[in-house]
Amino acid sequence: MPGGFRFGIHLGVDADPLVGGGPALRIRIRDMVLRDLDEVMEIEKASFPTPWSRGMFSEDLDRPFSRPFSRPFVAEGASGEVMGYAVCWNVAGESHILNIAVRPDRRGAGVGRALVRECIRRGARAGCARIHLEVRAGNEEAQRLYLRCGFVFDGIRKGYYTDTREDAFLFSREIRVRDAV
């Protein structure tokens, strides 16, 4: 459903370890638009030692191959605030999560899990067979989230992150037809 909305409610019973704990939230997944970039940049700067630039996000909004299933998207709260976002590309039968983050004060409420599941769903709808990602070796919370979402550890890229020379752990997951729902 390109350009459409996805709704989800997390009851807080099994909160994401990517984030730290908190009340249950109502989450709406929708495509990212230019007006989201101020909030996206706040989250980006709070989440990564070397954040993407505003221009990188803007470029992704306009990429021709980004339509319909590779558009960046956000998790929006009941009051309209951006709680998190994801950028995943679906190209040549494979999906790749390039960037995903959750607002620090919304971590622990299922936002990270909702974003990962939406990446998988969009990959399935694009006809992808597998989804891949890299994660910092030191980001154990994110690694646990990915494992809980069905990803498996595939290997290590030594010194992958040039800002810190930190290794990247490679994860992937099969995308099944039923993941499109």
NUVOMI-362081 format. One record per residue: x negated, y, z negated of N, C-alpha, C in turn. Coordinates in steps of 0.1 Angstrom, whole numbers, padded with zeros to 4 digits, always signed. Layout:
BEGIN
XYZXYZXYZ;...
REM end
This chain:
BEGIN
-0008-0012+0000+0000+0000+0000-0009+0012+0000;-0015+0016+0011-0024+0027+0013-0017+0040+0009;-0024+0048+0001-0018+0061-0003-0007+0059-0014;-0004+0047-0018+0007+0045-0027+0002+0045-0041;+0010+0042-0051+0006+0042-0065+0008+0028-0070;-0001+0025-0080+0000+0013-0088+0002+0017-0102;+0011+0010-0109+0013+0013-0123+0008+0001-0131;+0003+0004-0143+0000-0007-0152+0001-0003-0167;+0004-0012-0175+0005-0009-0189-0004-0018-0196;-0013-0013-0204-0022-0022-0212-0017-0021-0227;-0015-0033-0232-0009-0033-0246-0019-0033-0257;-0032-0032-0253-0042-0031-0263-0046-0043-0271;-0040-0055-0267-0043-0067-0274-0057-0072-0271;-0062-0070-0259-0075-0075-0254-0082-0063-0247;-0086-0053-0255-0092-0041-0250-0105-0044-0243;-0108-0036-0233-0121-0037-0225-0133-0034-0234;-0143-0042-0234-0155-0039-0241-0163-0028-0234;-0160-0024-0222-0167-0014-0215-0165-0001-0223;-0155+0000-0230-0152+0012-0238-0148+0008-0252;-0148+0017-0261-0148+0014-0275-0136+0011-0283;-0124+0012-0279-0113+0009-0288-0104+0021-0289;-0091+0019-0289-0082+0030-0290-0068+0026-0287;-0059+0035-0287-0045+0032-0285-0042+0027-0271;-0031+0020-0269-0026+0015-0256-0023+0027-0247;-0026+0027-0234-0023+0038-0225-0014+0033-0214;-0007+0043-0208+0000+0041-0196-0010+0045-0185;-0013+0037-0175-0023+0040-0165-0016+0039-0151;-0018+0049-0143-0014+0050-0129-0026+0050-0120;-0027+0041-0111-0038+0041-0102-0033+0048-0089;-0041+0057-0084-0038+0065-0072-0051+0069-0065;-0050+0072-0052-0061+0076-0045-0067+0089-0050;-0080+0091-0050-0086+0103-0055-0084+0114-0044;-0082+0126-0049-0080+0138-0040-0090+0148-0045;-0092+0158-0037-0102+0169-0040-0099+0176-0053;-0087+0178-0057-0084+0184-0070-0088+0176-0082;-0091+0163-0080-0096+0155-0091-0111+0157-0094;-0118+0163-0085-0133+0163-0086-0138+0169-0098;-0132+0180-0104-0137+0186-0116-0137+0175-0127;-0126+0168-0129-0125+0158-0140-0134+0146-0137;-0135+0142-0124-0144+0131-0120-0158+0135-0123;-0162+0147-0121-0176+0151-0123-0179+0152-0138;-0169+0155-0147-0171+0155-0161-0174+0141-0166;-0166+0131-0161-0168+0117-0164-0181+0112-0159;-0184+0115-0147-0197+0111-0141-0209+0116-0149;-0209+0128-0153-0220+0134-0160-0221+0128-0174;-0210+0124-0180-0210+0118-0193-0214+0103-0193;-0214+0097-0181-0215+0083-0180-0229+0078-0175;-0236+0086-0167-0248+0082-0160-0259+0091-0162;-0272+0086-0164-0283+0094-0165-0286+0103-0153;-0283+0097-0141-0285+0105-0128-0271+0104-0121;-0262+0114-0124-0249+0114-0118-0249+0116-0103;-0239+0111-0096-0236+0115-0083-0233+0130-0082;-0235+0136-0071-0232+0150-0069-0217+0151-0065;-0212+0162-0066-0198+0165-0062-0197+0162-0047;-0207+0166-0039-0207+0164-0025-0206+0149-0021;-0213+0140-0029-0212+0126-0026-0197+0121-0027;-0190+0126-0038-0176+0122-0039-0168+0128-0028;-0170+0140-0024-0163+0147-0014-0165+0139+0000;-0177+0135+0003-0180+0128+0015-0172+0115+0015;-0171+0108+0004-0164+0096+0004-0149+0097+0006;-0144+0109+0003-0130+0111+0005-0127+0112+0020;-0137+0117+0028-0135+0119+0042-0140+0109+0051;-0146+0098+0046-0152+0088+0055-0141+0081+0063;-0142+0080+0076-0132+0073+0084-0130+0059+0080;-0140+0051+0077-0138+0037+0074-0132+0036+0060;-0131+0047+0052-0125+0046+0039-0110+0043+0039;-0104+0045+0050-0090+0043+0051-0086+0029+0056;-0077+0022+0051-0068+0026+0040-0073+0020+0027;-0082+0010+0027-0084+0003+0014-0098+0006+0008;-0106+0015+0013-0119+0018+0007-0119+0033+0001;-0107+0039+0000-0107+0052-0005-0110+0052-0020;-0118+0062-0025-0120+0063-0039-0107+0065-0046;-0106+0060-0059-0093+0061-0066-0095+0065-0080;-0085+0069-0087-0086+0073-0101-0075+0065-0109;-0078+0064-0122-0068+0060-0132-0063+0072-0139;-0050+0074-0138-0044+0087-0143-0036+0083-0155;-0037+0092-0165-0029+0090-0177-0015+0096-0176;-0007+0093-0186+0007+0098-0186+0008+0113-0184;-0001+0121-0189-0001+0135-0188-0008+0140-0176;-0012+0131-0167-0019+0135-0154-0034+0136-0155;-0040+0134-0167-0054+0135-0168-0061+0123-0161;-0073+0126-0155-0081+0115-0149-0088+0108-0160;-0086+0095-0162-0092+0087-0173-0104+0079-0168;-0105+0077-0155-0116+0070-0149-0114+0070-0134;-0124+0064-0127-0124+0064-0112-0133+0053-0107;-0131+0049-0095-0139+0039-0088-0141+0043-0074;-0153+0039-0069-0156+0040-0055-0160+0026-0050;-0153+0020-0041-0157+0007-0036-0155+0007-0021;-0164+0001-0014-0163+0001+0000-0160-0013+0004;-0152-0015+0015-0148-0027+0020-0152-0027+0035;-0163-0034+0038-0169-0033+0051-0174-0048+0055;-0171-0051+0068-0175-0064+0073-0172-0076+0065;-0160-0076+0059-0156-0088+0052-0161-0089+0037;-0168-0078+0033-0173-0078+0019-0169-0065+0012;-0167-0066-0001-0164-0054-0009-0176-0051-0018;-0178-0038-0021-0189-0035-0029-0185-0023-0038;-0186-0025-0051-0183-0015-0061-0195-0006-0062;-0194+0006-0058-0206+0016-0058-0206+0024-0070;-0195+0028-0076-0195+0036-0087-0181+0034-0095;-0182+0033-0108-0170+0031-0116-0174+0037-0130;-0164+0045-0135-0167+0050-0149-0153+0054-0155;-0154+0054-0168-0142+0058-0177-0146+0069-0186;-0136+0078-0188-0138+0089-0197-0142+0083-0211;-0152+0089-0218-0156+0083-0231-0145+0082-0241;-0136+0091-0241-0126+0091-0251-0114+0082-0247;-0115+0076-0236-0105+0066-0231-0110+0052-0230;-0122+0050-0234-0128+0037-0234-0122+0028-0244;-0120+0015-0241-0115+0005-0250-0100+0003-0248;-0094+0010-0239-0079+0009-0237-0075+0002-0224;-0084-0005-0217-0080-0012-0205-0082-0004-0192;-0087+0008-0193-0089+0016-0181-0100+0009-0172;-0111+0005-0177-0122-0001-0169-0117-0014-0163;-0109-0022-0170-0104-0034-0164-0094-0031-0153;-0085-0021-0155-0076-0017-0144-0083-0012-0132;-0094-0005-0133-0102+0000-0122-0108-0012-0114;-0114-0021-0122-0121-0033-0115-0110-0041-0108;-0099-0044-0114-0088-0051-0108-0083-0045-0095;-0083-0031-0095-0078-0024-0083-0089-0026-0072;-0102-0025-0076-0112-0028-0066-0110-0041-0059;-0108-0051-0067-0106-0065-0062-0093-0066-0053;-0083-0059-0058-0070-0059-0050-0072-0053-0037;-0079-0041-0036-0081-0034-0024-0090-0043-0015;-0100-0049-0020-0108-0058-0012-0100-0069-0006;-0091-0075-0014-0083-0086-0009-0074-0081+0002;-0068-0069+0001-0059-0063+0011-0067-0060+0024;-0080-0057+0022-0088-0054+0034-0094-0067+0041;-0090-0079+0035-0095-0091+0041-0109-0095+0037;-0114-0090+0026-0127-0093+0021-0127-0107+0014;-0138-0114+0015-0140-0127+0009-0147-0126-0005;-0155-0116-0007-0163-0115-0019-0165-0100-0022;-0167-0097-0035-0169-0084-0040-0182-0084-0048;-0191-0074-0046-0204-0073-0052-0206-0060-0060;-0215-0060-0069-0219-0048-0076-0232-0050-0083;-0238-0038-0086-0251-0038-0094-0247-0030-0107;-0253-0035-0118-0251-0028-0131-0265-0028-0138;-0267-0017-0145-0279-0015-0152-0281-0027-0162;-0293-0032-0163-0296-0043-0172-0292-0040-0186;-0293-0028-0190-0290-0024-0204-0276-0022-0207;-0267-0022-0197-0253-0019-0199-0245-0032-0202;-0247-0037-0214-0241-0050-0217-0226-0049-0218;-0221-0038-0222-0206-0036-0223-0200-0038-0209;-0205-0032-0199-0200-0033-0185-0202-0047-0180;-0213-0054-0183-0216-0067-0179-0205-0077-0185;-0202-0075-0197-0191-0083-0203-0178-0081-0196;-0175-0069-0193-0162-0066-0186-0162-0073-0172;-0173-0072-0165-0173-0079-0152-0172-0094-0153;-0178-0100-0163-0177-0114-0165-0162-0118-0169;-0156-0110-0177-0142-0112-0180-0133-0111-0168;-0137-0103-0158-0129-0101-0146-0133-0112-0136;-0141-0122-0139-0143-0133-0130-0156-0132-0122;-0164-0122-0125-0177-0120-0118-0187-0130-0123;-0197-0134-0115-0208-0142-0119-0221-0135-0117;-0231-0138-0125-0244-0132-0124-0251-0139-0112;-0257-0130-0103-0263-0135-0091-0278-0133-0090;-0283-0124-0098-0298-0122-0098-0301-0108-0103;-0314-0104-0101-0319-0092-0106-0326-0084-0095;-0324-0071-0094-0332-0063-0086-0342-0055-0095;-0354-0058-0095-0364-0052-0103-0366-0037-0100;-0366-0028-0110-0368-0014-0109-0358-0007-0099;-0346-0012-0098-0336-0007-0088-0332+0007-0091;-0331+0011-0104-0326+0024-0107-0339+0033-0108;-0341+0042-0098-0353+0049-0096-0354+0060-0107;-0343+0064-0113-0344+0074-0124-0351+0069-0136;-0349+0056-0140-0354+0051-0152-0363+0038-0149;-0363+0034-0137-0370+0022-0133-0364+0009-0139;-0352+0011-0144-0344+0000-0150-0340-0011-0139;-0340-0023-0143-0336-0034-0134-0320-0033-0132;-0316-0038-0121-0302-0040-0118-0298-0054-0119;-0288-0058-0126-0282-0071-0125-0272-0072-0114;-0272-0082-0106-0263-0084-0095-0252-0093-0099;-0240-0089-0097-0228-0097-0099-0219-0098-0087;-0212-0109-0086-0202-0110-0075-0191-0118-0079;-0180-0118-0071-0168-0126-0074-0162-0129-0061;-0156-0141-0060-0148-0145-0048-0135-0137-0049;-0131-0132-0037-0118-0126-0037-0108-0136-0030;-0097-0138-0037-0087-0148-0033-0075-0140-0027;-0067-0147-0019-0056-0141-0012-0046-0136-0023;-0045-0143-0034-0035-0139-0045-0040-0126-0052;-0053-0122-0050-0058-0110-0056-0052-0098-0050;-0045-0099-0038-0040-0088-0031-0027-0082-0037;-0021-0090-0047-0008-0086-0053-0011-0076-0064;
REM end
